Amino acid sequence: EKKLQSGLSGNDEKTVPQSIAAQGSFGGMCSAGAANSFSGECKDENHCPPDNAADLKGLRDNLKKFIKKESPILAAKIESAEILRCENNCLTIGFPANFIFLDEMKNVQKQRLEQIAGKFFQQNMTLVIETLSAENGGANGGRPRSKAGILNDIKQEAMKQPLLRKIIDELPDARVIDVRVQTEKTKS
């Protein structure tokens, strides 16, 4: 407890613990000034302003790296998640409506995610999981799709190719191990 307190400054309005701030700039999106427990919903339902999109992306990337260290299986399941808001000790993440592990995330894995998020932010966090459809911008809140999301779509499309399906059906032990996406490189 003393180590945690020594990492925080004297004021109660510290936005991000020093160890987290060293990982990247998050623009004060998460505040530690709020009470440490909620009834399960965020008090403030406003979305982060558009100018914090880069900060949310950095926060998402660092949080996903941290989750991968803590629980690689859980990290794989939240790969398609986007952080929508992070304020007043409340982390709101969104998953696509067709996400295969959505029920598991909302019920079974939610508490584990809250624990890991609490470790990451060095304070108790409440996790709110939202389901997002394509009409409201998908899991990225209307921003352009991430590179990982685009690559996943390309990989899924490759798996649906008739020639590949025919080969898999014809050969008894055939299976796809990896799909690699080649990007066009300019030749100098």
C-alpha positions as CSV (number, residue, x, y, z in Angstrom):
1,E,0.0,0.0,0.0
2,K,2.9,2.4,0.8
3,K,4.4,1.7,-2.6
4,L,1.2,2.6,-4.3
5,Q,0.8,5.8,-2.2
6,S,4.4,6.8,-2.9
7,G,3.7,6.6,-6.7
8,L,0.9,9.1,-6.4
9,S,1.2,12.8,-5.8
10,G,-0.3,14.5,-2.8
11,N,-3.4,15.8,-4.6
12,D,-6.5,13.7,-5.0
13,E,-7.2,14.8,-8.6
14,K,-4.2,12.9,-10.1
15,T,-5.5,11.8,-13.5
16,V,-3.2,8.7,-14.1
17,P,-0.8,7.1,-11.8
18,Q,2.9,7.9,-12.6
19,S,3.8,4.4,-13.6
20,I,0.9,4.4,-16.1
21,A,1.7,7.9,-17.3
22,A,5.2,6.7,-18.1
23,Q,3.8,4.2,-20.6
24,G,2.1,6.9,-22.7
25,S,0.1,10.2,-22.6
26,F,-3.5,9.6,-21.9
27,G,-4.7,13.3,-21.5
28,G,-6.3,12.9,-18.1
29,M,-9.1,10.6,-19.2
30,C,-9.3,8.6,-16.0
31,S,-9.6,10.4,-12.8
32,A,-8.9,9.0,-9.4
33,G,-11.0,11.6,-7.6
34,A,-14.2,9.6,-7.7
35,A,-15.3,7.0,-5.1
36,N,-13.8,3.6,-5.5
37,S,-17.0,1.7,-5.9
38,F,-20.0,2.1,-8.2
39,S,-23.3,0.3,-8.6
40,G,-22.0,-1.1,-12.0
41,E,-22.8,1.7,-14.3
42,C,-20.8,4.8,-15.2
43,K,-22.3,8.0,-13.7
44,D,-21.3,10.1,-16.7
45,E,-22.6,8.7,-20.0
46,N,-20.9,11.4,-22.2
47,H,-18.5,10.0,-24.8
48,C,-14.9,11.2,-24.8
49,P,-14.4,14.2,-27.1
50,P,-13.0,13.4,-30.6
51,D,-9.7,15.0,-29.8
52,N,-9.0,12.2,-27.3
53,A,-9.2,9.5,-29.9
54,A,-5.4,9.1,-30.1
55,D,-5.2,9.0,-26.3
56,L,-7.9,6.3,-26.2
57,K,-5.9,4.3,-28.8
58,G,-2.8,4.6,-26.8
59,L,-4.6,3.6,-23.6
60,R,-6.2,0.6,-25.4
61,D,-2.9,-0.6,-26.8
62,N,-1.1,-0.3,-23.4
63,L,-4.0,-1.9,-21.5
64,K,-4.1,-4.8,-24.0
65,K,-0.4,-5.4,-23.6
66,F,-0.9,-5.4,-19.8
67,I,-3.8,-7.9,-20.1
68,K,-1.7,-10.1,-22.3
69,K,1.0,-10.3,-19.6
70,E,-1.6,-11.1,-16.9
71,S,-3.8,-13.5,-18.9
72,P,-2.9,-14.3,-22.5
73,I,-6.1,-16.2,-23.1
74,L,-8.2,-13.3,-21.9
75,A,-6.1,-10.9,-24.1
76,A,-6.9,-13.0,-27.2
77,K,-10.6,-12.7,-26.4
78,I,-10.6,-8.9,-26.1
79,E,-8.6,-8.3,-29.2
80,S,-11.6,-6.8,-31.0
81,A,-12.6,-4.6,-28.0
82,E,-12.4,-0.8,-28.2
83,I,-12.2,1.6,-25.2
84,L,-15.1,4.0,-25.4
85,R,-14.6,6.0,-22.2
86,C,-12.5,6.0,-19.1
87,E,-13.6,8.4,-16.5
88,N,-14.4,8.5,-12.8
89,N,-12.9,5.0,-12.1
90,C,-15.2,3.6,-14.8
91,L,-13.8,1.9,-17.9
92,T,-16.3,1.4,-20.7
93,I,-15.3,-1.0,-23.5
94,G,-17.3,-2.0,-26.5
95,F,-17.5,-5.2,-28.4
96,P,-19.1,-5.8,-31.9
97,A,-22.7,-7.2,-31.7
98,N,-21.6,-10.4,-33.4
99,F,-18.6,-11.0,-31.0
100,I,-18.5,-14.7,-30.2
101,F,-17.4,-14.3,-26.6
102,L,-19.8,-11.4,-25.7
103,D,-21.8,-13.3,-23.2
104,E,-18.7,-14.7,-21.6
105,M,-17.2,-11.2,-21.3
106,K,-20.4,-9.7,-19.8
107,N,-20.8,-12.5,-17.2
108,V,-17.8,-14.8,-16.5
109,Q,-14.8,-12.7,-17.5
110,K,-16.0,-9.3,-16.4
111,Q,-14.7,-9.6,-12.8
112,R,-11.3,-10.8,-14.0
113,L,-11.1,-7.9,-16.4
114,E,-12.0,-5.4,-13.6
115,Q,-9.2,-6.9,-11.5
116,I,-6.6,-6.6,-14.2
117,A,-7.8,-3.0,-15.1
118,G,-7.5,-2.2,-11.4
119,K,-3.9,-3.4,-11.4
120,F,-3.2,-1.4,-14.5
121,F,-4.7,1.9,-13.2
122,Q,-3.5,1.2,-9.6
123,Q,-7.0,1.8,-8.3
124,N,-10.4,0.1,-8.1
125,M,-12.1,0.2,-11.5
126,T,-15.7,-0.5,-12.6
127,L,-16.0,-2.1,-16.0
128,V,-19.0,-1.5,-18.3
129,I,-19.3,-3.6,-21.4
130,E,-21.3,-2.3,-24.3
131,T,-22.5,-4.0,-27.4
132,L,-22.0,-2.0,-30.5
133,S,-23.6,-2.5,-33.9
134,A,-22.4,-1.5,-37.3
135,E,-24.9,1.3,-37.5
136,N,-23.4,3.2,-34.5
137,G,-19.8,2.9,-35.7
138,G,-19.0,-0.5,-34.5
139,A,-16.6,-1.0,-31.7
140,N,-14.6,2.1,-32.6
141,G,-17.2,4.8,-32.0
142,G,-17.4,6.0,-35.6
143,R,-13.7,6.5,-36.0
144,P,-11.8,4.9,-38.9
145,R,-11.2,1.2,-38.4
146,S,-8.0,0.1,-36.8
147,K,-5.4,-1.7,-38.8
148,A,-5.9,-4.9,-36.7
149,G,-9.6,-4.8,-37.5
150,I,-9.0,-4.4,-41.3
151,L,-6.4,-7.2,-41.2
152,N,-8.9,-9.5,-39.4
153,D,-11.5,-8.8,-42.1
154,I,-9.0,-9.7,-44.8
155,K,-8.1,-12.9,-43.0
156,Q,-11.8,-13.9,-42.6
157,E,-12.4,-13.1,-46.3
158,A,-9.4,-15.3,-47.3
159,M,-10.8,-18.2,-45.3
160,K,-14.1,-18.0,-47.2
161,Q,-12.4,-18.3,-50.6
162,P,-14.0,-21.2,-52.6
163,L,-10.6,-22.6,-53.7
164,L,-9.3,-22.8,-50.2
165,R,-12.5,-24.3,-48.9
166,K,-12.3,-27.0,-51.7
167,I,-8.7,-27.9,-50.8
168,I,-9.6,-28.2,-47.1
169,D,-12.6,-30.4,-48.0
170,E,-10.6,-32.6,-50.3
171,L,-7.5,-33.2,-48.2
172,P,-8.2,-35.2,-45.1
173,D,-5.6,-33.6,-42.8
174,A,-5.7,-30.1,-44.3
175,R,-6.0,-27.1,-42.0
176,V,-5.1,-23.5,-42.1
177,I,-2.4,-22.6,-39.6
178,D,-1.9,-18.9,-40.4
179,V,-3.1,-16.3,-42.8
180,R,-0.5,-13.7,-43.7
181,V,-1.5,-10.4,-45.3
182,Q,0.9,-9.0,-47.7
183,T,0.9,-5.2,-48.1
184,E,2.1,-3.6,-51.2
185,K,5.5,-2.1,-50.9
186,T,6.8,0.5,-53.2
187,K,9.9,-0.7,-55.2
188,S,12.8,1.7,-55.2
